[in-house]
Structures are given as structure tokens and as C-alpha cells.
Amino acid sequence: MEVWMIVQMVVSVGLILVVILQPRKSGMGGGIFGGMTLANRSSKFKNLPLLSKLTVVLGTALMVLSLLFAFLVTRL
């Protein structure tokens, strides 16, 4: 169980850092306060910048790991 917790913490911290490092169109620190516009959300995955792709991948990984971890905890 400790390994799952460590992996989940690493993915969580990585997701936080990737969101904070995303540039905002109006200046620095855009990811801190949710600088994504409607035009950005409607674009396709292959056209997204690298940090946006990392956000999607890490967010999905965190959700899957959280569900898997919850399932494993209830089974023990």
C-alpha cells in the first residue's frame, strides 16, 4: 500500500507543478488561478502545448490511481 501512496503523491505534486507552470495569455502565473479559456478547451489534444498535454495525462493518471487505490483499500 505504501508504494501506491508514494506513486499517488508523486503524480499529485507533478500535476500541481504542471498546472502552475502553464503560461497565461495575459501574463505570468496563469495556471494558478485557472487561466484556461473556452477556445483552449475546444482544441484537439494533438494541437495542445506540451504542458497542457501533461496536465491531461497527469490528471487522468491521478483519477485512475485514486479509484484503484480506493478499490484496493476496500478489498483489504
N, C-alpha and C positions, 0 to 999 in steps of 0.2 A: 504493500500500500504506500510505503514511503516514496517509492520510485514514481508512482502516478502523481503523488502530490508535488514532487520536485518538477516533473515534466509540466504539470499544470501551472506551477508558479513561473517557470521559465517562459512558457507561452504567454502568460498574462503580462509579465513585465515587457516582453518583446512587443506585444500588441500595444501596450501603453506608450512605449517609446516610438513606435512607428506612427501612431496617431499624432503624438506631439510634434514629431519631426516633419509632418506634412506641411508643405508651404500653402499659404493662403494668398488669394489673388490680391488682397488689399494690404498685405504686409507680412510680418513675421509672426510665428506662433499661431497660425491659423487652425491647426488641429486641436489646440487646447480647448477652444470654445465651439467646435463643430463647424468649421468653415466650408462645408460641402454644399454646393448649390444644386438646384434641380437639374441644371444642364449637366453637371458632373455625374449625377446618379443615373441619367438616362443613357450614358455612353456604354459601349460594349466593353467586355473585360479585356480584350486584346488591345484596345486603344487606351487603356488606363496607364498612368505612370507607374513606375516600379513600386513606390511607397503605397499607392492605392491597392495594387495587386497584393502586396504583403499584408495590408490591412484585411483584405477579404480572406486570404489564406489563413492568417493567424486567428481571425475571428471565428472562422469555420472550425479550425482545429480546436480552439478553446471550447466552443459549444459541444463538439463531439466528445472531447476529453471529459468535459463536465458531466455529460449524460452517461458516458461509460463509467466514470468514477462513481456516480450516484448509483448506477446499476450494480456495480461490484460491491459497494458498501452495504446495500440492502440484501445482497446474497450471503453475506458473512454472518 
